Amino acid sequence: MNIFAWNSCGLGMSHKRNSIRNRLINNNVGIYFLLETKKNNCCDSFIRNLWNIAIVKWAFLKSIGKSGGIIAMWDSSIFEVNSVEFKGQWISICGTHIPSSFNCMIVGVYVASSVKERADLWEEITTFKFAFELPLVVLGDFNETLHTHERSSGHLNLSGSTSFLRFIFDCELVEFNMQGHRFTWFKGGSISRIDKAFASPDFELLFLFLSLFRYPRGMSDHSQLLLQSPEVD
């Protein structure tokens, strides 16, 4: 099951939309989270323009002004969605991976810059996970680091990282190690690893060969992330 996430920093540029189409075609993507779309509306024609397959389904979280916004798209022949949940910083699709009959929830996040808002998000997803009692995958732009080596400056926000670590511990998540370059965000002279992917142990046990890859960021500040399995869905 290949899952893609990218903070595109808006979708107005044709280069970004072309990059999305190419990734969908070339990487056998089953689920795609577009983050920070900066869109306050969406429609079938826009989705079909990105992913022109008859079986694509989608969910949309509108932006707040010119910030945020998430689109989740999935191939309904690979993942059957039973419910969609969302709040200001995340979208979750709960359902079944059809080839394996595995039930899980997959969450795409675009996390706010303030420590307080990030803490609110961790609490929301933790509550959500235990309400549904399903294995969890969560990926996207977390806007937080866990270690000093994840920022070029070596800076670590102790309060923010402690809250983030508590969320990972409470939800019993394991982080996917990224293949290749360890940084995912680039702006001016600053670089960091704030785009990540985590999963419950049950998910990792089923998809043993799933790996996290970083793809070029193009016109965005953020690299594209792909959880990719060598197996064909």
C-alpha positions in Angstrom: 0.0 0.0 0.0 1.8 3.1 -1.2 0.8 6.4 0.6 2.0 9.8 -0.4 2.0 13.1 1.4 3.2 16.5 0.3 3.0 20.0 1.8 2.7 21.7 -1.6 2.5 25.3 -0.2 -0.5 25.9 -2.4 -1.6 24.5 -5.7 -1.8 27.5 -7.9 1.3 26.7 -10.0 1.0 24.3 -12.9 4.4 22.8 -12.0 3.1 21.6 -8.7 0.0 20.0 -10.2 2.2 18.3 -12.9 4.4 16.9 -10.2 1.4 15.4 -8.4 0.2 13.8 -11.6 3.6 12.3 -12.4 3.9 10.9 -8.9 0.5 9.3 -9.1 1.3 7.7 -12.4 4.9 6.6 -11.7 4.6 5.3 -8.1 1.5 3.2 -8.0 0.0 5.5 -5.3 -3.1 4.2 -3.5 -3.6 7.2 -1.1 -2.5 10.8 -1.5 -2.6 13.6 1.1 -2.1 17.1 -0.3 -1.2 19.5 2.6 -1.4 23.3 2.8 -3.4 23.4 -0.4 -4.5 27.0 0.4 -7.9 26.2 -1.2 -11.3 27.1 0.3 -13.2 24.9 -2.2 -12.8 21.8 -4.2 -14.8 19.8 -6.8 -14.7 16.6 -8.8 -13.3 18.3 -11.9 -10.3 19.6 -10.0 -9.6 16.1 -8.5 -10.0 14.4 -11.9 -7.5 16.9 -13.3 -5.0 15.7 -10.8 -5.8 12.0 -10.8 -7.8 10.9 -13.8 -9.1 7.5 -12.8 -12.8 6.6 -12.5 -12.3 5.0 -9.1 -10.7 7.9 -7.3 -12.5 9.2 -4.2 -11.6 12.2 -2.2 -12.2 14.3 1.0 -11.5 18.0 1.5 -10.6 20.3 4.4 -10.8 23.9 3.4 -8.1 26.4 4.2 -8.4 29.1 6.9 -7.8 32.3 4.9 -4.6 31.7 2.9 -3.2 29.0 5.3 -3.8 25.3 5.6 -6.2 23.1 3.7 -5.9 19.4 3.0 -7.1 17.1 0.2 -7.1 13.3 0.7 -7.5 11.2 -2.4 -7.6 7.4 -2.6 -7.9 4.6 -5.2 -11.2 2.9 -4.0 -10.0 -0.4 -5.6 -7.1 -0.5 -3.1 -8.6 1.2 0.0 -12.3 1.1 0.9 -13.2 4.0 3.1 -15.9 3.5 5.7 -15.6 6.9 7.4 -13.9 10.3 7.0 -13.1 12.4 10.0 -11.4 15.8 10.1 -10.6 18.9 12.1 -8.6 22.0 11.5 -5.2 20.4 11.1 -5.9 16.8 9.9 -8.0 14.5 7.8 -8.4 10.8 8.6 -9.7 8.0 6.4 -10.8 4.9 8.1 -11.3 1.7 6.2 -10.0 -1.5 4.7 -6.9 -2.2 2.6 -8.7 -4.5 0.1 -5.8 -6.8 -0.9 -5.0 -7.7 2.7 -8.5 -7.2 4.3 -6.6 -5.1 6.9 -8.6 -2.4 8.8 -6.8 0.8 9.8 -7.0 4.6 9.9 -4.7 6.8 7.9 -4.3 10.4 8.9 -2.7 13.2 7.0 -1.6 16.2 9.1 -0.6 19.8 8.4 0.4 21.0 11.9 0.2 24.6 13.1 3.3 26.6 14.0 2.4 27.3 17.7 3.2 24.8 20.4 -0.3 25.1 21.9 -2.0 24.3 18.6 0.3 21.3 18.1 -0.5 20.0 21.5 -4.2 20.3 20.8 -3.6 18.2 17.6 -1.8 15.5 19.4 -4.7 15.3 21.9 -7.3 15.2 19.2 -5.6 12.3 17.3 -4.9 10.4 20.5 -8.5 10.6 21.5 -9.6 9.6 18.0 -7.3 6.6 17.8 -8.6 5.1 21.1 -12.2 5.8 20.1 -11.8 3.8 16.9 -9.4 1.2 18.3 -7.7 0.7 14.9 -4.1 0.5 13.8 -3.0 4.0 12.9 -0.8 5.6 10.2 -0.1 9.3 10.5 2.1 11.3 8.1 2.7 14.7 6.8 4.0 18.1 8.0 4.4 17.9 11.8 6.2 21.2 12.2 8.1 19.8 15.1 11.4 17.9 15.6 12.4 15.3 18.2 16.2 15.6 18.1 18.8 18.3 17.7 20.2 16.7 14.6 16.8 17.2 12.8 17.5 21.0 12.4 20.6 22.5 10.8 20.7 25.0 13.7 20.6 22.2 16.3 17.8 24.0 18.0 15.2 21.9 19.8 12.0 23.3 21.3 12.0 21.3 24.5 8.3 21.9 25.4 7.2 21.1 21.8 9.4 18.1 21.3 8.3 16.7 24.8 4.7 17.0 23.9 5.3 15.4 20.5 7.2 12.5 22.0 4.3 12.0 24.5 1.9 11.8 21.7 4.0 9.1 19.9 4.3 7.1 23.1 0.6 7.3 24.0 -0.4 6.2 20.5 2.3 3.5 20.5 3.7 4.7 17.2 6.9 3.8 15.4 8.6 6.3 13.1 9.6 5.2 9.6 13.3 5.9 8.9 13.6 7.9 5.7 15.8 6.6 2.9 18.5 9.0 1.7 18.7 12.7 2.7 17.5 13.2 6.3 16.1 16.8 5.8 12.7 17.6 4.3 12.2 21.3 4.7 14.3 24.0 3.1 14.0 27.8 3.4 16.8 30.2 3.0 19.7 28.8 5.0 17.5 26.8 7.3 16.8 23.1 6.8 15.0 20.6 9.1 13.2 17.3 9.2 9.6 18.2 10.1 7.9 15.9 7.5 7.6 12.4 8.9 5.6 9.2 8.9 4.6 7.0 11.9 2.6 3.8 12.2 1.2 1.3 14.8 3.2 -1.9 15.2 0.4 -3.9 13.7 0.6 -2.0 10.5 4.4 -2.4 10.3 4.1 -6.1 10.9 1.7 -6.5 8.0 3.7 -4.3 5.6 7.2 -5.4 6.6 8.9 -4.0 3.5 7.3 -0.5 3.6 9.9 2.2 3.4 9.8 6.0 3.5 11.3 7.8 0.6 11.9 11.5 0.0 11.2 13.0 -3.4 12.2 16.5 -4.8 10.3 19.4 -3.4 9.9 21.3 -6.7 8.4 24.7 -6.1 7.5 23.9 -2.4 9.6 24.4 0.7 8.8 20.7 1.6 10.0 17.5 0.1 7.5 15.0 -1.1 7.1 11.8 1.1 6.2 8.4 -0.1 5.6 5.3 2.0 6.3 2.7 -0.6 6.2 -1.1 -0.7 8.0 -3.2 -3.2 5.0 -5.5 -3.4 2.3 -4.8 -5.9 -1.1 -4.0 -4.3 
